[in-house]
Amino acid sequence: MVVKHIKIILIVTGLITMLPALQFLAPDPMLQLQGLSVSDEAGRLFARHWGLVVFCVGALLVYAAKDPLARRPIIAAGLLQKLGLV
C-alpha cells in the first residue's frame, strides 16, 4: 500500500518538513511560537541554520517523489534527520 502511494506521501511529508523555512526567514517570531527566545546573535544563527537544513531535507523529499533512483538515500537521510530531532 505504501509503494502504491509513495509519491503523494513524499510530497506531503516533504512540504510539511519544509515549514521550518519560516524559522530561517523570521527566527524570533517562530521561536516565540515555540515558547523559546534567543537573546544573542549566535543563538539566532543556529536557529536559522536549523530551519534551513530542515527545509533542505523537506525539499529533497519532494524531489524524491519524482526520482525513484534517489528515493532510498533521501528517505534514509530524512529518517536520520527526524530521529536526531526526536
C-alpha positions in Angstrom: 0.0 0.0 0.0 2.8 2.4 0.8 4.6 1.7 -2.5 1.3 2.5 -4.4 1.1 5.9 -2.7 4.8 6.8 -2.2 4.7 9.8 -4.4 1.9 11.6 -2.5 3.4 10.5 0.8 6.8 12.0 -0.1 5.2 15.2 -1.4 3.0 15.8 1.7 5.8 14.9 4.2 8.3 17.0 2.3 6.0 20.0 2.2 5.4 19.7 6.0 9.1 19.2 6.6 9.8 22.4 4.6 7.8 24.6 7.1 10.9 25.5 9.2 11.9 27.7 6.3 9.8 30.2 8.2 12.3 29.9 11.1 15.1 30.7 8.7 13.3 33.8 7.5 12.0 35.1 10.8 13.7 33.3 13.7 12.5 35.4 16.6 8.7 35.1 15.9 9.0 31.4 15.1 10.9 30.7 18.3 8.4 32.7 20.3 5.6 30.5 18.9 7.5 27.5 20.3 7.9 29.2 23.7 11.6 29.9 23.2 13.7 33.1 23.0 17.2 33.7 21.9 18.9 36.8 23.1 22.2 36.6 21.2 23.2 36.5 17.6 24.9 33.1 17.8 21.6 31.6 19.0 19.7 33.2 16.1 22.4 31.9 13.7 21.9 28.3 15.0 18.1 28.7 14.8 18.2 30.0 11.3 20.7 27.3 10.2 18.4 24.6 11.7 15.5 26.0 9.8 17.4 26.0 6.5 18.8 22.4 7.0 15.3 21.0 7.7 13.9 22.9 4.8 16.5 21.3 2.5 15.6 17.8 3.8 12.0 18.6 3.0 12.9 19.8 -0.5 14.8 16.6 -1.1 11.8 14.5 0.0 9.7 16.4 -2.6 12.4 15.7 -5.2 12.5 12.0 -4.3 8.8 11.8 -5.2 9.8 12.4 -8.8 13.1 10.5 -8.9 12.8 6.8 -8.0 16.6 6.2 -8.0 17.2 8.9 -5.4 14.4 7.8 -3.0 16.2 5.3 -0.8 19.2 7.6 0.1 17.0 10.7 0.5 14.4 8.8 2.7 17.3 7.4 4.8 18.7 11.0 5.2 15.3 12.3 6.1 14.7 9.4 8.6 18.1 10.1 10.2 17.3 13.8 10.5 13.9 13.1 12.1 15.4 10.6 14.5 18.0 13.1 15.5 15.4 15.7 16.2 13.4 13.3 18.4 
